[in-house]
Amino acid sequence: MAKGYVIARIDVDDPEAYALYTARTPEAIAAFGGRFLVRGGAQRAAEGAARGRQVVIEFPDYAAACAFYDSDAYRAILPFAWAASTRDLVLVEGFDG
């Protein structure tokens, strides 16, 4: 079964306010079997434009990634992220070939 992923590209506009979001995301992610593969760190924009922060979260499958994003726990903290950052976020089914 293919894994599921949340891929986010983020520019944090207000680090202090954004911390209210990042402090609560690990618990919400873990509840759906997810784990961070990338959470910030060094980066190089080899092609195109990059945002300041990249995040990749792996879930057991695509349904779990969607369930995480749609969960009440995650929806409760999303307003903190929206208010403190500009972001692109996609949910993707992995390749199981």
C-alpha positions in Angstrom: 0.0 0.0 0.0 1.3 3.4 -0.9 2.1 5.9 1.8 0.5 9.3 2.0 2.3 12.6 2.3 1.6 16.2 3.3 4.0 18.5 1.5 4.1 22.2 2.6 6.1 25.2 1.4 5.9 27.9 4.0 7.0 31.5 4.5 6.6 32.3 8.2 5.6 36.0 8.6 5.3 36.0 12.4 7.5 33.4 14.1 6.1 33.9 17.6 2.5 33.4 16.5 3.6 30.5 14.2 5.1 28.7 17.3 1.5 28.4 18.6 0.8 26.2 15.6 4.1 24.2 15.5 3.9 23.3 19.2 0.6 21.4 18.6 1.2 19.8 15.2 3.3 16.8 16.3 0.5 15.4 18.5 -2.1 15.8 15.8 0.2 14.2 13.2 1.1 11.2 15.5 -2.6 10.5 16.1 -2.8 9.5 12.5 0.4 7.5 12.4 2.3 10.3 10.7 5.9 11.4 11.1 8.0 14.3 9.9 10.5 13.5 7.1 11.5 17.1 6.6 10.8 20.0 9.0 12.8 23.0 8.0 16.5 22.4 7.7 19.1 23.5 5.2 17.8 23.9 1.6 18.8 24.9 -1.8 16.4 26.1 -4.5 17.8 24.2 -7.5 14.9 25.1 -9.9 12.1 27.7 -9.5 11.3 29.6 -6.3 11.3 28.1 -2.9 9.6 29.4 0.3 11.6 29.8 3.5 10.6 26.5 5.0 9.8 23.1 3.6 7.9 20.3 5.4 7.2 16.7 4.4 5.1 14.5 6.6 4.7 10.8 5.9 1.5 8.8 6.8 0.8 5.1 6.5 -1.4 5.8 3.5 -3.2 8.6 1.6 -6.4 8.1 3.6 -4.6 8.8 6.8 -3.0 11.9 5.4 -6.4 13.2 4.4 -7.9 12.2 7.8 -5.2 14.1 9.6 -5.8 17.3 7.5 -9.6 17.0 8.0 -9.4 16.2 11.7 -11.0 18.4 14.3 -7.6 18.5 16.2 -5.8 19.9 13.1 -8.6 22.2 12.0 -8.4 23.7 15.5 -4.8 24.8 15.1 -4.9 25.8 11.4 -6.0 29.4 12.1 -2.7 29.9 13.9 -0.8 28.9 10.8 -2.9 30.9 8.4 -2.5 34.1 10.5 1.2 33.8 10.8 2.4 32.4 7.4 1.9 32.2 3.7 1.8 28.6 2.6 1.2 26.1 -0.1 0.2 22.6 1.1 -0.7 19.5 -0.9 -1.7 16.0 0.1 -0.2 13.3 -2.1 -0.4 9.6 -2.5 3.0 8.0 -2.7 4.3 5.8 -5.5 4.1 2.1 -4.7 5.8 0.6 -7.7 
